[in-house]
Amino acid sequence: MKVLVVNTGSSSIKYQVFDMKDETVLAKGLLDRVGIAGTVLVHEPQGKEKVTIKHDLSDHTSGMQLVLDVLAHPEYGCVSSLEEISAVGHRVVHGGEHFSASVIIDEAVKQVVKDCFDIAPLHNPPNLMGIEACQLLMPNVIHVGVFDTAFHQTMTPENYIYALPYDVYEHYKIRRYGFHGTSHEYVAYRAAEMLGKPYEDCKIITIHLGNGSSMAAIADGRVVDTSMGFTPLEGLVMGTRCGDLDPAIVYYLMDKLALDSRQINDYLNKKSGMLGISGVSSDLRDIIAAAAEGNGKAQLALKIFCNRVKAYIGNYLAKLNGCDCLVFTAGIGENGYDIRESICENMDWLGIKMDVEKNRVRGEEVDFSAPDSRVRLLVIPTNEELMIARDTLRLASAGQR
Ligand code: AMP
């Protein structure tokens, strides 16, 4: 069975086609600047030359049509006809409290995605546009929704209720949801395989460090806690997001800088984090380079970044009463060995001891724990698309009419 995985942003469509027989990627690509002048599609078919197509497109439906045309193109396509694609998996950021697992998309599911527009205004509207465009163009296949929030739905109220009047939860559904669930789930299952233990018997701390970063504490096959909250702004320090903050700063800054609610949202989401502290860039590679050249603010940003991850490790070790392993993943977690080293140093009292040499790898699965480390230290490259494709295959096989 061949499965198309689609991740639609406000002006982009990312896709991968999997042959689920052996889980190989037949093609992947990114259509960028949809609805903006300069639309460009970069398509990478397996075993063939990369293709770049520049063609302005006004909306996601015409964008999706171009993607499908390219997938079945006689020269650089990856299927001889779209009929070969049996199901489509859609990444959806917010499923609220409604989904604790992936689902076949029907009208009721789409209504829930819509109901969450209010709490995920940047993500859910384009996600739904992608679903509707795909359904229009591929009406005869099963479409599956895979939600970033679903994996974290096992959290219990003491970890997801904020210390606000309880009725804001009841009336506005203000609570902690958590994100990056597909990535945390993928690496957690793989970690259990590497530990050689049933997943349900493992205590795992997953550390997803990318442009957006989050952590999860997992035990008994459930997420106990995760660092992102009502929105992906809470928790760790990120490329441009501040993470945890004294909430009093928000209204203080609104006063001082004369910002309205939209502007303060932008300030905390787009101008803060590593970019805000360093003044250099949101990209960790640039910050590492600037720090190496002696830039004091870049050095400070790196310290704050690692410090926050350490603090969450401590938090989660306390909540889980110890753990079997820490798992590092995503762009920084997989590649930034110096960052992993800074995070893991001076934690031997907690049973965390690394092998510095084994840690010096980028983008590879590795166990870099020292032989006497009580906690195993793992790097596991994440693969959210494969996770979406697996869920899609499972549901499509079960729901085939
Ligand atoms: P992601 O959002 O998972 O694609 O991760 C993007 C982040 O990974 C960016 O901040 C990159 O700077 C970072 N990254 C990629 N390669 C490296 C590397 N070799 N060392 C440190 N950070 C890296």
Residues whose N, C-alpha, C, O or C-beta is under 5 A from the ligand:
A	BS01	AMP	L209 G210 N211 G212 S282 D283 L284 R285 A330 G331 I332 N335 G336
